[in-house]
């Protein structure tokens, strides 16, 4: 009898340990600091400068309510326009597009919705890359098209699909363009400026290729052996922001912001891939700082940690949006503290 009681206690302790482990795995993890950087400057050219950590800023937020026809228990929400939005229950892969009052269930939604969903400006066309390869484009009337050999895709302002083939060629409005993307396109969100530019890494040379001309502009050159993976790209105002990774036990990340003749950068460590977004012509990065929260805003002069913590977010005219304890939260303004 005594042994049975002890077994019960041991079982309760084990269950508690598992529960704590699960809860910790769901919580945002802080970057590991400090990091011993072995090179003074990760950007070989053009001349560049590191972005310093500046003062903390105050985040102004507001509650966002899901449309009634959206998934009530959604863990990710993207309001594209007033009449078009996507919700996503990440843990079981259920996604729904509501447009003009009609609801559509999305089959094979992307792994990373913030980086892989794209939409036309009016919200009547939706596209995404399919896990395992290919892409899908869906229209507001419910018709869809699968592009089996697409490695990456985007939609122009009027909803025309543009995609990258495994061969490195681009198909623009149904036409195969006669040039190849130099190197390897960014893993996700490789098209920017409404599918008129594609960002790629050619052995450490980060290029922007114009569509449809194929004209190449070099943005920067990095130490390729230290920063071998170009993760994603964002258009920020008149510039381009790039996120690169060095896969180590605790991965290192490098943010490069090319804005005209100014090139700024910041490198940090994070156990989880940090989300990036654009907010009021500034870059927003997750897991970059843990001073008071895990979000930070990058300006041309400094990095400003925010006093909020966000998980996987979306970006729209409503602001940066993430799930809160009882509703979705939108970052709509930042103020110096």
N, C-alpha and C positions, 0 to 999 in steps of 0.2 A: 504493500500500500504506500509505504514511504517512497519507494522507488518511482511509483507511478506519479506521485506528487512532484518529485524532482523532475521527471520527464516533462510534465506539464509546464513547469517553470522554465526549463530550457527551451521548450517550444515557443513560449511567449517571448522570451528574450530574442530568439532567432527571428520571429515574425517582426518584432520591433526594429531589429537591425535592418531587415529587408525594407520595411516601410521607410526608415530614415534614408536608406540608400536611394530608393525610388524618388523620394521628395528632393534629395540633393541633386539627382540627375535631371530633374525638371527645372530646378532653379538656375538662373543665369550664373555662370561661373566667372570669377574675376580673372583678369589676365595675370600671368606670373610676372612679377617685377622684383628686382631690377633684371634687365637682360644685358649680358656682356656682348656688345656688338663688336665684331672683329674688323670691320672696315669703317673708315671715317665717313664715307659718303657712298650710299648704294647706287646713286645716279651718276653714270660716267659722263654724260653730256645730255643737254646743254648745261651751262652753269646753273646750279640749284642751291637751295638753302633749306635746312630743316624747319618745320613749323614748331614753334615752342608751345608748351602748355601755358595757356593764359588763365585768366580768372574764371570762376564758375559763373554760369548764367542761370537765370530762373526760367523754367519752362512753363508757359501758359497752356493749359489743356482744357478740353471740354468733352462731354460725353457724346458718343455717337450711337444712335439706335439703328438696329438692323431693320430693313424693310420687312413687312409682315410675311412676305412670300419667301424670304431667305431662310437658310438653315439656322434654326433657333440656337443650336449649341455650337455654332461656328467658332473656330479658333483663329481664323484669319479672314479679314474683310477688306474688299477693295471697291470703294465707290468710284466708278469710272466717270459717269455723268449722273444727273439727277434721275434719269430713267434707266440706268444700266449699272449693274454691280455684280461682283462675284463674291461668294462666301465659300469657305473651305474648312472641313473638319479634318485636320491633318492626320490624326492618329488612326483613322480608318479609311482615308483616301476619298471621302465624299466631297464633291464640289458642285456648286450650282451657280448658273448664270441667270440673272433676272434682267430682262431687257424689254422695255415698252409693255410691262405688265405680264409678260410670258416667262415661264421658268423652264430652264433646260438643265438636265443632269449632264455633267461633263465626264466622259469616260477617259481613263488614262490621264488624269490631271498631272501637272509637273511636280517634281520633288521639291523645288524651291519656288513657290509662287511669286515672291517678290522679284525674283530675277528672271523668271521664265514665262510669265504671262505677259502678253502684249495686246493692245487694243487700238482700234482706230480712234481718231479724235472725237467723233460723235458717239462712240460707244456701241455702234451697231455691228462691229466685227470684232471677234475675239480670236486670239491665236496662242499657241503654246507648243513647246517641244515635249515630245512624249518620252517618258522613261524607257530606256532601251533603244531609242533611235527614232528618227522621223519627227514630224510635226503635224499639228491639226489646226485648221482654220474653220471657224463656225460663223455663220451669218445670223442676224437677228430673226430671220424667219425659220431658223432651226436647221437649215441645210449645213452640212459639214464636208470638209475635204481633207483627206490624209495625204501628206507629202512624205512618201516613204524614205527618200534618200536625203532628207534635209538634216543637216548637222546643227544649224541654227536658223532662226527665222524672225522676221519682224513685219510690221504693217506700216505702210505709208500713211500720211495724214488722211487720205481718202479711202483707206482700207485695202489697198492692193498689197498682196503678200510678196515679200522679197525673202529669198532663203539662200543659204550657203550649202553647197553639195560637199560630199566627202572628198571630192577631187580638188576642192579649194576654189571652184568656180561659183559664181553668183548667178542666180536666176532672178531677173527683175521684170515683173509684170509679164511673166511667161517667156521671156527672152533670155537665153543663155549668153552671158556676157563673155567676150573673147579674152579675158585675162584671169589670172589666178591671184588669190589673196596671198601676200607674202607671209610665209611662216604659218603659224597656228592661230586661229581666231580665239578670242577670249572664251573661256569655258561657258559662261552665261552672259546674257545681255551684251553680246558683241556688236549689235547694230545700235547706233545712236542717231540723233537728229532725224527722227521719223524715217528711219531706214535709208538714209542718204549717205551714211558713213559706216564702215566696219572697222573694228579695232583688232589688231593682231600682234603677235609676238614672233619675230623672226630672229631666233637665237640671241635674245636680249635686246634687240632693236624693236621698240614699240611703235607701230605704224598705224596711221589712219588712212584708209583707202576710200576715195570718193566713189559713189555710185551715181550714174552708170559709167563714168569716164575711166575709172581705174587709176586715176592719179593718186600717187602715194605721198603722204607727208609724214616724216619721222617726228614723233612726239618727244621721245627720249631714248637713251640707251642705258641699260642697267647691267650690273654684274650678274650675268646669266647663270653662272654656276651657283650663286647664292639665292637668286630669285627666279627659279625656273618655271613657275606656273603663273600665267596671267588669268586671274579668276574672272574679273568682270570690269565693265567700263560704264561711266556715266557722263552725260553732257551736263556741265554745270555752268550756267550763264554762257559766256563765249568760250569757255575752256572745256577740258576733258579731264576727268578723274579716273585713275586706274588703281585696281587693287591686285597685288601680287602676293604669292605665298611661297614660303620655304617650308616644305614638310619635314618636321622634326618631331621629337616626342611631344613637345608642346609647340605647335606650329607658330612660325613667325609670319607677320603680315607687313606689307609695305603699301602705303597709300601715296600715290604721286598725283599732284594736281598741276596740270599744264594750262596756264592761262595767259595767252599771248606770249610775251617774252619772259614771263615769270614762271619758274618751276619750283614748287615747294613739295616737301615730302615728310612723312612720319612713319616710323616703324615701331611695331609693338608685338607682344605675344598674346595669344588667346587660345584656350582649349577648344573653343567652338568657332566655326567660320563666322566672322562678323558680317552682319547685314550692312549694306550701304544704301543711301537714298539721297534725294535732292530736296531741299526745303528752302524756299525763298532765296534761290540762287546761291545757297551754301550747301556743302556736303554734310550729311548726317551719318555717323558711323556708330555701330553698336559694338560693345565690348572694348572700346578703345580706352575708356577711363572708368574707374570705380570710385572716384572721389566722393560723390553723393548719389550717383546712379550710373548706369552703363551706357548711356547715350552721350555723344559729344557732337558739337557743331564745329566744322572747320571753316574759318574765314581766311582771306588771303594773308592775314597777319598772324593769326594764332589759333590754337585749338581751345574751345571753351566747353568744359564738361557741363552737362545739364543735371538737374536734380531729379531726374526721373529714370526709372528702369523699364526697359521694354524688351519683349521677346520678338519673335519674327514679326516684322511690320510691313505695311504697304504704304505707298505714297500716292497722293492724288491732290486735286484742288482743295479737298477738305483738310489736307495736312498729312503728317506722318501718323499712321493709325496702327494701334496694337491692342490686344485684348487686356482688359483690366479685370479685377476680381468679379464684377457683376455686369459690366458693359464694356464696349469698346471705347478707347480713349484716343483723342486726336490732339497732336501737338500743332497748335495754330499760331504760336507766337513765342519768341525768345527775347528776354530782356536782360541787360547787364545787371548783375546783382549789386 
